[in-house]
Amino acid sequence: MAGQLINYLKEKIELSKADEEKIISVATTKLLRRKQYLLQEGDIWKYYAFVSRGLLFRYSVDDKGVPHISQFVPENHWTGDIYSLLYKVPSIFNIEAIENSEIILIKYEDFQNLCAEISKLNDLVFSLLQRSFAVAQNRINTDISNTAEQRYYEFIEKNAFIVARIPQHMIASYLGISPETLTRIRKK
């Protein structure tokens, strides 16, 4: 079941058969139905999670019960709560399936061991973390600098491959605008 993860990794780094077997030996597969949780607020996150099929989203809920989406996670992407993982504290996030999905999970300790044993994997993780940090910086800047319309067009441009799979009210939440505002923007 970890074949999609192995294929993803082999597109980015060279893996020996022994490396592949090490990864497969610690990977578990979790199937999620639409609207099923991978992580719920209050739980402590313990994994590195790779989406091999489907689409998920990560969100938090404010004091008024309003959800705020911070990430959409299609296949061949990673998700989780890195803060909860590293500091072993309850998560403030929920991660839920938008579509039926297949997730490859590797426990934190096992993933650390893999990175120690497979230097190319460690290098890849470092590179992915750098890119993730850069994307987060850009998102913050976009959110505080751009109009709602600019944020929408940038979102569409960067996520054209999944936009049709995401309900409009979720896109509005991700952009920090009301569904009505998104409807007005789309009509333009």
CNS distance restraints for C-alpha pairs under 8 A (distance, minus, plus):
assign (resid   1 and name CA) (resid  29 and name CA) 6.57 0.50 0.50
assign (resid   2 and name CA) (resid   6 and name CA) 6.35 0.50 0.50
assign (resid   2 and name CA) (resid  24 and name CA) 6.13 0.50 0.50
assign (resid   2 and name CA) (resid  27 and name CA) 6.74 0.50 0.50
assign (resid   2 and name CA) (resid  28 and name CA) 7.58 0.50 0.50
assign (resid   2 and name CA) (resid  29 and name CA) 7.21 0.50 0.50
assign (resid   2 and name CA) (resid 104 and name CA) 6.49 0.50 0.50
assign (resid   3 and name CA) (resid   7 and name CA) 6.10 0.50 0.50
assign (resid   4 and name CA) (resid   8 and name CA) 6.10 0.50 0.50
assign (resid   4 and name CA) (resid  52 and name CA) 5.68 0.50 0.50
assign (resid   4 and name CA) (resid  76 and name CA) 7.94 0.50 0.50
assign (resid   5 and name CA) (resid   9 and name CA) 6.16 0.50 0.50
assign (resid   5 and name CA) (resid  50 and name CA) 7.12 0.50 0.50
assign (resid   5 and name CA) (resid  52 and name CA) 6.57 0.50 0.50
assign (resid   5 and name CA) (resid  76 and name CA) 7.55 0.50 0.50
assign (resid   5 and name CA) (resid 104 and name CA) 7.38 0.50 0.50
assign (resid   6 and name CA) (resid  10 and name CA) 6.03 0.50 0.50
assign (resid   6 and name CA) (resid  20 and name CA) 6.72 0.50 0.50
assign (resid   7 and name CA) (resid  11 and name CA) 6.31 0.50 0.50
assign (resid   8 and name CA) (resid  12 and name CA) 6.85 0.50 0.50
assign (resid   8 and name CA) (resid  76 and name CA) 6.74 0.50 0.50
assign (resid   9 and name CA) (resid  13 and name CA) 5.87 0.50 0.50
assign (resid   9 and name CA) (resid  14 and name CA) 7.85 0.50 0.50
assign (resid   9 and name CA) (resid  15 and name CA) 7.83 0.50 0.50
assign (resid  10 and name CA) (resid  14 and name CA) 5.70 0.50 0.50
assign (resid  10 and name CA) (resid  15 and name CA) 6.29 0.50 0.50
assign (resid  12 and name CA) (resid 124 and name CA) 7.60 0.50 0.50
assign (resid  13 and name CA) (resid 120 and name CA) 6.41 0.50 0.50
assign (resid  13 and name CA) (resid 121 and name CA) 7.22 0.50 0.50
assign (resid  13 and name CA) (resid 124 and name CA) 7.44 0.50 0.50
assign (resid  14 and name CA) (resid 120 and name CA) 7.38 0.50 0.50
assign (resid  15 and name CA) (resid  19 and name CA) 5.69 0.50 0.50
assign (resid  15 and name CA) (resid  20 and name CA) 6.39 0.50 0.50
assign (resid  16 and name CA) (resid  20 and name CA) 6.31 0.50 0.50
assign (resid  17 and name CA) (resid  21 and name CA) 6.19 0.50 0.50
assign (resid  18 and name CA) (resid  22 and name CA) 6.23 0.50 0.50
assign (resid  19 and name CA) (resid  23 and name CA) 6.33 0.50 0.50
assign (resid  19 and name CA) (resid 118 and name CA) 7.00 0.50 0.50
assign (resid  20 and name CA) (resid  24 and name CA) 6.14 0.50 0.50
assign (resid  21 and name CA) (resid  25 and name CA) 5.95 0.50 0.50
assign (resid  22 and name CA) (resid  26 and name CA) 6.76 0.50 0.50
assign (resid  22 and name CA) (resid 114 and name CA) 7.42 0.50 0.50
assign (resid  23 and name CA) (resid  27 and name CA) 6.21 0.50 0.50
assign (resid  23 and name CA) (resid 114 and name CA) 7.09 0.50 0.50
assign (resid  26 and name CA) (resid 106 and name CA) 6.12 0.50 0.50
assign (resid  26 and name CA) (resid 107 and name CA) 7.64 0.50 0.50
assign (resid  26 and name CA) (resid 110 and name CA) 6.54 0.50 0.50
assign (resid  27 and name CA) (resid 104 and name CA) 6.24 0.50 0.50
assign (resid  27 and name CA) (resid 105 and name CA) 5.62 0.50 0.50
assign (resid  27 and name CA) (resid 106 and name CA) 4.96 0.50 0.50
assign (resid  27 and name CA) (resid 107 and name CA) 7.94 0.50 0.50
assign (resid  28 and name CA) (resid 104 and name CA) 5.64 0.50 0.50
assign (resid  28 and name CA) (resid 105 and name CA) 5.21 0.50 0.50
assign (resid  28 and name CA) (resid 106 and name CA) 6.56 0.50 0.50
assign (resid  29 and name CA) (resid 102 and name CA) 6.81 0.50 0.50
assign (resid  29 and name CA) (resid 103 and name CA) 5.67 0.50 0.50
assign (resid  29 and name CA) (resid 104 and name CA) 4.66 0.50 0.50
assign (resid  29 and name CA) (resid 105 and name CA) 6.16 0.50 0.50
assign (resid  30 and name CA) (resid 102 and name CA) 5.84 0.50 0.50
assign (resid  30 and name CA) (resid 103 and name CA) 5.11 0.50 0.50
assign (resid  30 and name CA) (resid 104 and name CA) 6.38 0.50 0.50
assign (resid  30 and name CA) (resid 105 and name CA) 7.23 0.50 0.50
assign (resid  31 and name CA) (resid 100 and name CA) 7.52 0.50 0.50
assign (resid  31 and name CA) (resid 101 and name CA) 5.84 0.50 0.50
assign (resid  31 and name CA) (resid 102 and name CA) 4.63 0.50 0.50
assign (resid  31 and name CA) (resid 103 and name CA) 6.31 0.50 0.50
assign (resid  32 and name CA) (resid  36 and name CA) 5.74 0.50 0.50
assign (resid  32 and name CA) (resid  37 and name CA) 7.35 0.50 0.50
assign (resid  32 and name CA) (resid  38 and name CA) 7.43 0.50 0.50
assign (resid  32 and name CA) (resid  97 and name CA) 6.55 0.50 0.50
assign (resid  32 and name CA) (resid 100 and name CA) 5.60 0.50 0.50
assign (resid  32 and name CA) (resid 101 and name CA) 5.08 0.50 0.50
assign (resid  32 and name CA) (resid 102 and name CA) 6.26 0.50 0.50
assign (resid  32 and name CA) (resid 103 and name CA) 7.71 0.50 0.50
assign (resid  33 and name CA) (resid  97 and name CA) 6.69 0.50 0.50
assign (resid  33 and name CA) (resid  99 and name CA) 6.76 0.50 0.50
assign (resid  33 and name CA) (resid 100 and name CA) 4.38 0.50 0.50
assign (resid  33 and name CA) (resid 101 and name CA) 6.46 0.50 0.50
assign (resid  34 and name CA) (resid  96 and name CA) 7.86 0.50 0.50
assign (resid  34 and name CA) (resid  97 and name CA) 5.05 0.50 0.50
assign (resid  34 and name CA) (resid  98 and name CA) 5.30 0.50 0.50
assign (resid  34 and name CA) (resid  99 and name CA) 4.57 0.50 0.50
assign (resid  34 and name CA) (resid 100 and name CA) 4.74 0.50 0.50
assign (resid  34 and name CA) (resid 101 and name CA) 7.48 0.50 0.50
assign (resid  35 and name CA) (resid  96 and name CA) 5.83 0.50 0.50
assign (resid  35 and name CA) (resid  97 and name CA) 5.06 0.50 0.50
assign (resid  35 and name CA) (resid  98 and name CA) 5.95 0.50 0.50
assign (resid  35 and name CA) (resid  99 and name CA) 7.43 0.50 0.50
assign (resid  36 and name CA) (resid  96 and name CA) 5.59 0.50 0.50
assign (resid  36 and name CA) (resid  97 and name CA) 5.58 0.50 0.50
assign (resid  37 and name CA) (resid  94 and name CA) 7.09 0.50 0.50
assign (resid  37 and name CA) (resid  95 and name CA) 5.71 0.50 0.50
assign (resid  37 and name CA) (resid  96 and name CA) 4.31 0.50 0.50
assign (resid  37 and name CA) (resid  97 and name CA) 6.42 0.50 0.50
assign (resid  38 and name CA) (resid  94 and name CA) 7.55 0.50 0.50
assign (resid  38 and name CA) (resid  95 and name CA) 5.31 0.50 0.50
assign (resid  38 and name CA) (resid  96 and name CA) 5.75 0.50 0.50
assign (resid  38 and name CA) (resid  97 and name CA) 7.49 0.50 0.50
assign (resid  39 and name CA) (resid  43 and name CA) 6.94 0.50 0.50
assign (resid  39 and name CA) (resid  45 and name CA) 7.23 0.50 0.50
assign (resid  39 and name CA) (resid  80 and name CA) 7.84 0.50 0.50
assign (resid  39 and name CA) (resid  93 and name CA) 7.28 0.50 0.50
assign (resid  39 and name CA) (resid  94 and name CA) 5.18 0.50 0.50
assign (resid  39 and name CA) (resid  95 and name CA) 4.91 0.50 0.50
assign (resid  39 and name CA) (resid  96 and name CA) 7.11 0.50 0.50
assign (resid  40 and name CA) (resid  91 and name CA) 7.42 0.50 0.50
assign (resid  40 and name CA) (resid  93 and name CA) 6.42 0.50 0.50
assign (resid  40 and name CA) (resid  94 and name CA) 4.42 0.50 0.50
assign (resid  40 and name CA) (resid  95 and name CA) 6.57 0.50 0.50
assign (resid  41 and name CA) (resid  60 and name CA) 7.66 0.50 0.50
assign (resid  41 and name CA) (resid  90 and name CA) 7.07 0.50 0.50
assign (resid  41 and name CA) (resid  91 and name CA) 5.17 0.50 0.50
assign (resid  41 and name CA) (resid  92 and name CA) 4.94 0.50 0.50
assign (resid  41 and name CA) (resid  93 and name CA) 4.91 0.50 0.50
assign (resid  41 and name CA) (resid  94 and name CA) 5.21 0.50 0.50
assign (resid  42 and name CA) (resid  90 and name CA) 4.54 0.50 0.50
assign (resid  42 and name CA) (resid  91 and name CA) 5.07 0.50 0.50
assign (resid  42 and name CA) (resid  92 and name CA) 6.34 0.50 0.50
assign (resid  42 and name CA) (resid  93 and name CA) 7.91 0.50 0.50
assign (resid  43 and name CA) (resid  90 and name CA) 5.02 0.50 0.50
assign (resid  43 and name CA) (resid  91 and name CA) 5.61 0.50 0.50
assign (resid  44 and name CA) (resid  84 and name CA) 5.84 0.50 0.50
assign (resid  44 and name CA) (resid  85 and name CA) 6.93 0.50 0.50
assign (resid  44 and name CA) (resid  88 and name CA) 6.04 0.50 0.50
assign (resid  44 and name CA) (resid  89 and name CA) 5.71 0.50 0.50
assign (resid  44 and name CA) (resid  90 and name CA) 4.57 0.50 0.50
assign (resid  44 and name CA) (resid  91 and name CA) 5.69 0.50 0.50
assign (resid  45 and name CA) (resid  80 and name CA) 7.09 0.50 0.50
assign (resid  45 and name CA) (resid  81 and name CA) 6.27 0.50 0.50
assign (resid  45 and name CA) (resid  82 and name CA) 7.87 0.50 0.50
assign (resid  45 and name CA) (resid  84 and name CA) 5.53 0.50 0.50
assign (resid  45 and name CA) (resid  85 and name CA) 5.06 0.50 0.50
assign (resid  45 and name CA) (resid  88 and name CA) 7.31 0.50 0.50
assign (resid  45 and name CA) (resid  90 and name CA) 7.50 0.50 0.50
assign (resid  45 and name CA) (resid  91 and name CA) 6.77 0.50 0.50
assign (resid  46 and name CA) (resid  84 and name CA) 7.91 0.50 0.50
assign (resid  46 and name CA) (resid  85 and name CA) 5.46 0.50 0.50
assign (resid  46 and name CA) (resid  88 and name CA) 7.98 0.50 0.50
assign (resid  46 and name CA) (resid 107 and name CA) 5.90 0.50 0.50
assign (resid  46 and name CA) (resid 108 and name CA) 5.74 0.50 0.50
assign (resid  47 and name CA) (resid  80 and name CA) 7.29 0.50 0.50
assign (resid  47 and name CA) (resid  85 and name CA) 7.16 0.50 0.50
assign (resid  47 and name CA) (resid 105 and name CA) 5.96 0.50 0.50
assign (resid  47 and name CA) (resid 106 and name CA) 5.36 0.50 0.50
assign (resid  47 and name CA) (resid 107 and name CA) 4.39 0.50 0.50
assign (resid  47 and name CA) (resid 108 and name CA) 5.02 0.50 0.50
assign (resid  48 and name CA) (resid  78 and name CA) 7.31 0.50 0.50
assign (resid  48 and name CA) (resid  79 and name CA) 7.15 0.50 0.50
assign (resid  48 and name CA) (resid  80 and name CA) 6.65 0.50 0.50
assign (resid  48 and name CA) (resid 105 and name CA) 5.78 0.50 0.50
assign (resid  48 and name CA) (resid 106 and name CA) 5.25 0.50 0.50
assign (resid  48 and name CA) (resid 107 and name CA) 6.35 0.50 0.50
assign (resid  48 and name CA) (resid 108 and name CA) 6.32 0.50 0.50
assign (resid  48 and name CA) (resid 111 and name CA) 7.25 0.50 0.50
assign (resid  49 and name CA) (resid  78 and name CA) 5.54 0.50 0.50
assign (resid  49 and name CA) (resid  79 and name CA) 5.46 0.50 0.50
assign (resid  49 and name CA) (resid  80 and name CA) 6.27 0.50 0.50
assign (resid  49 and name CA) (resid 103 and name CA) 6.40 0.50 0.50
assign (resid  49 and name CA) (resid 104 and name CA) 5.67 0.50 0.50
assign (resid  49 and name CA) (resid 105 and name CA) 4.69 0.50 0.50
assign (resid  49 and name CA) (resid 106 and name CA) 6.59 0.50 0.50
assign (resid  50 and name CA) (resid  75 and name CA) 7.73 0.50 0.50
assign (resid  50 and name CA) (resid  76 and name CA) 6.65 0.50 0.50
assign (resid  50 and name CA) (resid  77 and name CA) 5.81 0.50 0.50
assign (resid  50 and name CA) (resid  78 and name CA) 4.51 0.50 0.50
assign (resid  50 and name CA) (resid  79 and name CA) 6.52 0.50 0.50
assign (resid  50 and name CA) (resid 103 and name CA) 5.60 0.50 0.50
assign (resid  50 and name CA) (resid 104 and name CA) 5.05 0.50 0.50
assign (resid  50 and name CA) (resid 105 and name CA) 6.54 0.50 0.50
assign (resid  51 and name CA) (resid  55 and name CA) 7.56 0.50 0.50
assign (resid  51 and name CA) (resid  73 and name CA) 7.30 0.50 0.50
assign (resid  51 and name CA) (resid  74 and name CA) 6.57 0.50 0.50
assign (resid  51 and name CA) (resid  75 and name CA) 4.74 0.50 0.50
assign (resid  51 and name CA) (resid  76 and name CA) 5.59 0.50 0.50
assign (resid  51 and name CA) (resid  77 and name CA) 5.66 0.50 0.50
assign (resid  51 and name CA) (resid  78 and name CA) 6.24 0.50 0.50
assign (resid  51 and name CA) (resid  79 and name CA) 7.67 0.50 0.50
assign (resid  51 and name CA) (resid 101 and name CA) 7.36 0.50 0.50
assign (resid  51 and name CA) (resid 102 and name CA) 6.15 0.50 0.50
assign (resid  51 and name CA) (resid 103 and name CA) 4.59 0.50 0.50
assign (resid  51 and name CA) (resid 104 and name CA) 6.35 0.50 0.50
assign (resid  52 and name CA) (resid  75 and name CA) 4.96 0.50 0.50
assign (resid  52 and name CA) (resid  76 and name CA) 5.65 0.50 0.50
assign (resid  52 and name CA) (resid  77 and name CA) 7.84 0.50 0.50
assign (resid  52 and name CA) (resid 101 and name CA) 7.60 0.50 0.50
assign (resid  52 and name CA) (resid 102 and name CA) 5.57 0.50 0.50
assign (resid  52 and name CA) (resid 103 and name CA) 5.68 0.50 0.50
assign (resid  52 and name CA) (resid 104 and name CA) 6.72 0.50 0.50
assign (resid  53 and name CA) (resid  74 and name CA) 7.43 0.50 0.50
assign (resid  53 and name CA) (resid  75 and name CA) 4.91 0.50 0.50
assign (resid  53 and name CA) (resid  76 and name CA) 7.67 0.50 0.50
assign (resid  53 and name CA) (resid 100 and name CA) 7.97 0.50 0.50
assign (resid  53 and name CA) (resid 101 and name CA) 5.14 0.50 0.50
assign (resid  53 and name CA) (resid 102 and name CA) 4.93 0.50 0.50
assign (resid  53 and name CA) (resid 103 and name CA) 7.04 0.50 0.50
assign (resid  54 and name CA) (resid  74 and name CA) 6.05 0.50 0.50
assign (resid  54 and name CA) (resid  75 and name CA) 5.71 0.50 0.50
assign (resid  54 and name CA) (resid  97 and name CA) 7.70 0.50 0.50
assign (resid  54 and name CA) (resid  98 and name CA) 7.73 0.50 0.50
assign (resid  54 and name CA) (resid  99 and name CA) 5.54 0.50 0.50
assign (resid  54 and name CA) (resid 100 and name CA) 5.76 0.50 0.50
assign (resid  54 and name CA) (resid 101 and name CA) 4.05 0.50 0.50
assign (resid  54 and name CA) (resid 102 and name CA) 6.41 0.50 0.50
assign (resid  55 and name CA) (resid  72 and name CA) 7.24 0.50 0.50
assign (resid  55 and name CA) (resid  73 and name CA) 5.58 0.50 0.50
assign (resid  55 and name CA) (resid  74 and name CA) 4.39 0.50 0.50
assign (resid  55 and name CA) (resid  75 and name CA) 6.42 0.50 0.50
assign (resid  55 and name CA) (resid  97 and name CA) 6.03 0.50 0.50
assign (resid  55 and name CA) (resid  98 and name CA) 5.53 0.50 0.50
assign (resid  55 and name CA) (resid  99 and name CA) 5.45 0.50 0.50
assign (resid  55 and name CA) (resid 100 and name CA) 7.47 0.50 0.50
assign (resid  55 and name CA) (resid 101 and name CA) 6.29 0.50 0.50
assign (resid  56 and name CA) (resid  72 and name CA) 5.90 0.50 0.50
assign (resid  56 and name CA) (resid  73 and name CA) 4.97 0.50 0.50
assign (resid  56 and name CA) (resid  74 and name CA) 6.42 0.50 0.50
assign (resid  56 and name CA) (resid  95 and name CA) 6.71 0.50 0.50
assign (resid  56 and name CA) (resid  96 and name CA) 5.46 0.50 0.50
assign (resid  56 and name CA) (resid  97 and name CA) 4.22 0.50 0.50
assign (resid  56 and name CA) (resid  98 and name CA) 5.19 0.50 0.50
assign (resid  56 and name CA) (resid  99 and name CA) 7.02 0.50 0.50
assign (resid  56 and name CA) (resid 101 and name CA) 7.64 0.50 0.50
assign (resid  57 and name CA) (resid  69 and name CA) 6.99 0.50 0.50
assign (resid  57 and name CA) (resid  70 and name CA) 7.65 0.50 0.50
assign (resid  57 and name CA) (resid  71 and name CA) 5.53 0.50 0.50
assign (resid  57 and name CA) (resid  72 and name CA) 4.38 0.50 0.50
assign (resid  57 and name CA) (resid  73 and name CA) 5.73 0.50 0.50
assign (resid  57 and name CA) (resid  95 and name CA) 5.59 0.50 0.50
assign (resid  57 and name CA) (resid  96 and name CA) 5.59 0.50 0.50
assign (resid  57 and name CA) (resid  97 and name CA) 6.49 0.50 0.50
assign (resid  57 and name CA) (resid  98 and name CA) 6.88 0.50 0.50
assign (resid  58 and name CA) (resid  69 and name CA) 5.85 0.50 0.50
assign (resid  58 and name CA) (resid  70 and name CA) 5.77 0.50 0.50
assign (resid  58 and name CA) (resid  71 and name CA) 5.09 0.50 0.50
assign (resid  58 and name CA) (resid  72 and name CA) 6.51 0.50 0.50
assign (resid  58 and name CA) (resid  73 and name CA) 7.86 0.50 0.50
assign (resid  58 and name CA) (resid  93 and name CA) 6.46 0.50 0.50
assign (resid  58 and name CA) (resid  94 and name CA) 5.63 0.50 0.50
assign (resid  58 and name CA) (resid  95 and name CA) 4.36 0.50 0.50
assign (resid  58 and name CA) (resid  96 and name CA) 6.60 0.50 0.50
assign (resid  59 and name CA) (resid  67 and name CA) 6.30 0.50 0.50
assign (resid  59 and name CA) (resid  68 and name CA) 5.28 0.50 0.50
assign (resid  59 and name CA) (resid  69 and name CA) 4.14 0.50 0.50
assign (resid  59 and name CA) (resid  70 and name CA) 5.48 0.50 0.50
assign (resid  59 and name CA) (resid  71 and name CA) 7.09 0.50 0.50
assign (resid  59 and name CA) (resid  93 and name CA) 5.42 0.50 0.50
assign (resid  59 and name CA) (resid  94 and name CA) 5.38 0.50 0.50
assign (resid  59 and name CA) (resid  95 and name CA) 6.50 0.50 0.50
assign (resid  60 and name CA) (resid  67 and name CA) 5.61 0.50 0.50
assign (resid  60 and name CA) (resid  68 and name CA) 5.35 0.50 0.50
assign (resid  60 and name CA) (resid  69 and name CA) 6.64 0.50 0.50
assign (resid  60 and name CA) (resid  70 and name CA) 7.79 0.50 0.50
assign (resid  60 and name CA) (resid  92 and name CA) 6.11 0.50 0.50
assign (resid  60 and name CA) (resid  93 and name CA) 4.71 0.50 0.50
assign (resid  60 and name CA) (resid  94 and name CA) 6.13 0.50 0.50
assign (resid  61 and name CA) (resid  65 and name CA) 5.55 0.50 0.50
assign (resid  61 and name CA) (resid  66 and name CA) 5.34 0.50 0.50
assign (resid  61 and name CA) (resid  67 and name CA) 4.26 0.50 0.50
assign (resid  61 and name CA) (resid  68 and name CA) 6.05 0.50 0.50
assign (resid  61 and name CA) (resid  93 and name CA) 7.78 0.50 0.50
assign (resid  62 and name CA) (resid  66 and name CA) 5.40 0.50 0.50
assign (resid  62 and name CA) (resid  67 and name CA) 6.45 0.50 0.50
assign (resid  62 and name CA) (resid  68 and name CA) 7.49 0.50 0.50
assign (resid  67 and name CA) (resid 173 and name CA) 7.25 0.50 0.50
assign (resid  68 and name CA) (resid 173 and name CA) 5.64 0.50 0.50
assign (resid  68 and name CA) (resid 174 and name CA) 6.43 0.50 0.50
assign (resid  68 and name CA) (resid 176 and name CA) 7.44 0.50 0.50
assign (resid  69 and name CA) (resid 170 and name CA) 7.16 0.50 0.50
assign (resid  69 and name CA) (resid 173 and name CA) 5.71 0.50 0.50
assign (resid  69 and name CA) (resid 174 and name CA) 4.65 0.50 0.50
assign (resid  70 and name CA) (resid 174 and name CA) 5.96 0.50 0.50
assign (resid  71 and name CA) (resid 174 and name CA) 7.46 0.50 0.50
assign (resid  73 and name CA) (resid  77 and name CA) 6.06 0.50 0.50
assign (resid  73 and name CA) (resid  78 and name CA) 7.10 0.50 0.50
assign (resid  73 and name CA) (resid  79 and name CA) 6.75 0.50 0.50
assign (resid  74 and name CA) (resid 162 and name CA) 7.39 0.50 0.50
assign (resid  80 and name CA) (resid  95 and name CA) 7.56 0.50 0.50
assign (resid  81 and name CA) (resid  85 and name CA) 6.13 0.50 0.50
assign (resid  81 and name CA) (resid  91 and name CA) 6.78 0.50 0.50
assign (resid  81 and name CA) (resid  93 and name CA) 7.20 0.50 0.50
assign (resid  82 and name CA) (resid  86 and name CA) 6.00 0.50 0.50
assign (resid  83 and name CA) (resid  87 and name CA) 5.94 0.50 0.50
assign (resid  83 and name CA) (resid  88 and name CA) 7.72 0.50 0.50
assign (resid  83 and name CA) (resid  89 and name CA) 7.65 0.50 0.50
assign (resid  83 and name CA) (resid  91 and name CA) 7.73 0.50 0.50
assign (resid  84 and name CA) (resid  88 and name CA) 5.05 0.50 0.50
assign (resid  84 and name CA) (resid  89 and name CA) 4.86 0.50 0.50
assign (resid  84 and name CA) (resid  90 and name CA) 5.98 0.50 0.50
assign (resid  84 and name CA) (resid  91 and name CA) 5.32 0.50 0.50
assign (resid  85 and name CA) (resid  89 and name CA) 7.43 0.50 0.50
assign (resid  85 and name CA) (resid 108 and name CA) 7.51 0.50 0.50
assign (resid  97 and name CA) (resid 101 and name CA) 6.59 0.50 0.50
assign (resid  98 and name CA) (resid 166 and name CA) 7.60 0.50 0.50
assign (resid 106 and name CA) (resid 110 and name CA) 6.47 0.50 0.50
assign (resid 106 and name CA) (resid 111 and name CA) 6.04 0.50 0.50
assign (resid 107 and name CA) (resid 111 and name CA) 6.11 0.50 0.50
assign (resid 108 and name CA) (resid 112 and name CA) 6.21 0.50 0.50
assign (resid 109 and name CA) (resid 113 and name CA) 6.28 0.50 0.50
assign (resid 110 and name CA) (resid 114 and name CA) 6.20 0.50 0.50
assign (resid 111 and name CA) (resid 115 and name CA) 6.23 0.50 0.50
assign (resid 112 and name CA) (resid 116 and name CA) 6.25 0.50 0.50
assign (resid 113 and name CA) (resid 117 and name CA) 6.16 0.50 0.50
assign (resid 114 and name CA) (resid 118 and name CA) 5.78 0.50 0.50
assign (resid 114 and name CA) (resid 121 and name CA) 7.54 0.50 0.50
assign (resid 114 and name CA) (resid 122 and name CA) 7.99 0.50 0.50
assign (resid 115 and name CA) (resid 119 and name CA) 6.07 0.50 0.50
assign (resid 115 and name CA) (resid 120 and name CA) 7.87 0.50 0.50
assign (resid 115 and name CA) (resid 121 and name CA) 5.58 0.50 0.50
assign (resid 115 and name CA) (resid 122 and name CA) 4.51 0.50 0.50
assign (resid 116 and name CA) (resid 122 and name CA) 6.94 0.50 0.50
assign (resid 118 and name CA) (resid 122 and name CA) 6.56 0.50 0.50
assign (resid 119 and name CA) (resid 123 and name CA) 6.23 0.50 0.50
assign (resid 120 and name CA) (resid 124 and name CA) 6.16 0.50 0.50
assign (resid 121 and name CA) (resid 125 and name CA) 6.17 0.50 0.50
assign (resid 122 and name CA) (resid 126 and name CA) 6.25 0.50 0.50
assign (resid 123 and name CA) (resid 127 and name CA) 6.22 0.50 0.50
assign (resid 124 and name CA) (resid 128 and name CA) 6.11 0.50 0.50
assign (resid 125 and name CA) (resid 129 and name CA) 6.08 0.50 0.50
assign (resid 126 and name CA) (resid 130 and name CA) 6.27 0.50 0.50
assign (resid 127 and name CA) (resid 131 and name CA) 6.30 0.50 0.50
assign (resid 128 and name CA) (resid 132 and name CA) 5.97 0.50 0.50
assign (resid 129 and name CA) (resid 133 and name CA) 6.09 0.50 0.50
assign (resid 130 and name CA) (resid 134 and name CA) 6.28 0.50 0.50
assign (resid 131 and name CA) (resid 135 and name CA) 6.14 0.50 0.50
assign (resid 132 and name CA) (resid 136 and name CA) 6.15 0.50 0.50
assign (resid 133 and name CA) (resid 137 and name CA) 6.18 0.50 0.50
assign (resid 134 and name CA) (resid 138 and name CA) 6.20 0.50 0.50
assign (resid 135 and name CA) (resid 139 and name CA) 6.09 0.50 0.50
assign (resid 136 and name CA) (resid 140 and name CA) 6.25 0.50 0.50
assign (resid 137 and name CA) (resid 141 and name CA) 6.28 0.50 0.50
assign (resid 138 and name CA) (resid 142 and name CA) 6.01 0.50 0.50
assign (resid 139 and name CA) (resid 143 and name CA) 6.00 0.50 0.50
assign (resid 140 and name CA) (resid 144 and name CA) 6.32 0.50 0.50
assign (resid 141 and name CA) (resid 145 and name CA) 5.81 0.50 0.50
assign (resid 142 and name CA) (resid 146 and name CA) 5.35 0.50 0.50
assign (resid 142 and name CA) (resid 151 and name CA) 6.75 0.50 0.50
assign (resid 143 and name CA) (resid 151 and name CA) 7.07 0.50 0.50
assign (resid 143 and name CA) (resid 175 and name CA) 7.72 0.50 0.50
assign (resid 146 and name CA) (resid 150 and name CA) 5.71 0.50 0.50
assign (resid 146 and name CA) (resid 151 and name CA) 6.10 0.50 0.50
assign (resid 147 and name CA) (resid 151 and name CA) 6.20 0.50 0.50
assign (resid 148 and name CA) (resid 152 and name CA) 6.15 0.50 0.50
assign (resid 148 and name CA) (resid 175 and name CA) 7.22 0.50 0.50
assign (resid 148 and name CA) (resid 177 and name CA) 7.07 0.50 0.50
assign (resid 149 and name CA) (resid 153 and name CA) 6.32 0.50 0.50
assign (resid 149 and name CA) (resid 185 and name CA) 6.09 0.50 0.50
assign (resid 150 and name CA) (resid 154 and name CA) 6.13 0.50 0.50
assign (resid 151 and name CA) (resid 155 and name CA) 6.05 0.50 0.50
assign (resid 151 and name CA) (resid 175 and name CA) 6.67 0.50 0.50
assign (resid 152 and name CA) (resid 156 and name CA) 6.20 0.50 0.50
assign (resid 152 and name CA) (resid 175 and name CA) 6.90 0.50 0.50
assign (resid 152 and name CA) (resid 182 and name CA) 7.98 0.50 0.50
assign (resid 153 and name CA) (resid 157 and name CA) 6.09 0.50 0.50
assign (resid 154 and name CA) (resid 158 and name CA) 6.12 0.50 0.50
assign (resid 155 and name CA) (resid 159 and name CA) 5.84 0.50 0.50
assign (resid 155 and name CA) (resid 160 and name CA) 7.99 0.50 0.50
assign (resid 156 and name CA) (resid 160 and name CA) 5.31 0.50 0.50
assign (resid 156 and name CA) (resid 163 and name CA) 6.69 0.50 0.50
assign (resid 159 and name CA) (resid 163 and name CA) 5.99 0.50 0.50
assign (resid 160 and name CA) (resid 164 and name CA) 7.85 0.50 0.50
assign (resid 162 and name CA) (resid 166 and name CA) 6.81 0.50 0.50
assign (resid 166 and name CA) (resid 170 and name CA) 6.70 0.50 0.50
assign (resid 166 and name CA) (resid 171 and name CA) 6.89 0.50 0.50
assign (resid 167 and name CA) (resid 171 and name CA) 6.68 0.50 0.50
assign (resid 168 and name CA) (resid 172 and name CA) 6.24 0.50 0.50
assign (resid 168 and name CA) (resid 179 and name CA) 7.09 0.50 0.50
assign (resid 168 and name CA) (resid 182 and name CA) 7.82 0.50 0.50
assign (resid 169 and name CA) (resid 173 and name CA) 6.26 0.50 0.50
assign (resid 169 and name CA) (resid 178 and name CA) 7.77 0.50 0.50
assign (resid 169 and name CA) (resid 179 and name CA) 5.34 0.50 0.50
assign (resid 170 and name CA) (resid 174 and name CA) 6.18 0.50 0.50
assign (resid 171 and name CA) (resid 175 and name CA) 6.21 0.50 0.50
assign (resid 172 and name CA) (resid 176 and name CA) 6.08 0.50 0.50
assign (resid 172 and name CA) (resid 177 and name CA) 5.14 0.50 0.50
assign (resid 172 and name CA) (resid 178 and name CA) 5.76 0.50 0.50
assign (resid 172 and name CA) (resid 179 and name CA) 5.38 0.50 0.50
assign (resid 172 and name CA) (resid 181 and name CA) 7.98 0.50 0.50
assign (resid 172 and name CA) (resid 182 and name CA) 6.02 0.50 0.50
assign (resid 173 and name CA) (resid 177 and name CA) 6.04 0.50 0.50
assign (resid 173 and name CA) (resid 178 and name CA) 6.98 0.50 0.50
assign (resid 173 and name CA) (resid 179 and name CA) 7.76 0.50 0.50
assign (resid 177 and name CA) (resid 181 and name CA) 6.30 0.50 0.50
assign (resid 177 and name CA) (resid 182 and name CA) 6.88 0.50 0.50
assign (resid 178 and name CA) (resid 182 and name CA) 6.44 0.50 0.50
assign (resid 179 and name CA) (resid 183 and name CA) 6.19 0.50 0.50
assign (resid 180 and name CA) (resid 184 and name CA) 6.36 0.50 0.50
assign (resid 181 and name CA) (resid 185 and name CA) 6.25 0.50 0.50
assign (resid 182 and name CA) (resid 186 and name CA) 6.09 0.50 0.50
assign (resid 183 and name CA) (resid 187 and name CA) 6.20 0.50 0.50
assign (resid 184 and name CA) (resid 188 and name CA) 6.67 0.50 0.50
